[in-house]
């Protein structure tokens, strides 16, 4: 029943995401990803608070998420510099809060807070950034197809052929499933590239996309395991029950956001 629910949620969710990325304008997409970042970061912070492993300073994280909504207001040449200074500023504020509260906000609280900012809003912002560059409406799908292709094929191959366990962080993952995920990513990305090359005459290299698909699939699986390691540390199965069969928002986008910054720079290089 859980597998059926998972599939139905994916089937319903995919057209919504597709329509949004195809027809949404930059401002709408920026705001949407800011909201997704807030929801995901809330789940992440709640996981640590509920387990009493840390007391993250949530308002700093939510400010970081809200900045995603302004990405395309900022001129492109200043974005990286602004991000480069914001992280030290956030860290300074966190340490200052620790000092004025007499370390009621301790080092663990600061570390979990800043990790959440780097892991979620900082990573996720590369999706609207990629969507906003030349041909970005086509290139952004390489992130989605790599993450979802890996997830779908890893699940199917792991169920049918999986015999060798991969890691104790996620006991259900197998080596066969990991290899199947890479093949799935390559297949889906190549099929997509054939279609957009034929229809839109983009001339994207199939060799480059094959290499890209392999790299992004591996990173996607690392992203999934990174989220699993956090959940294992705080002692939960899912970040929430927001999406039936998938868990929380962060459960659904963990691999997607993890590969986003790497995809952004690799696609600018390859495509």
Buried (B, 14 or more C-beta within 10 A) or exposed (E): EEEEEBEEBBEEEEEEEEEEBEEBEBBEBBBBBBBBBBBBBBBBBBBBBEEEBBBBBBEBBBBBBBBBBEBBEEEEEEBEEEBEEBBEEBBEBBBEBBEEEEEEBEEEBBEBBBBBBEBBBBBBBBBBBBBBBEBBBBBBBBBBBBBBBBBBBBBBBBBEBBEEEBBEBBEEBBBBBBBBBBBBBBBBBBEBBEEBBEEEEEEBEEEBBBBBBBBBBBBBBEBBBBBBEBBBEBEBEBBBEBBEBBBBBBBBBBBBBBBBBBBBEBBEEBB
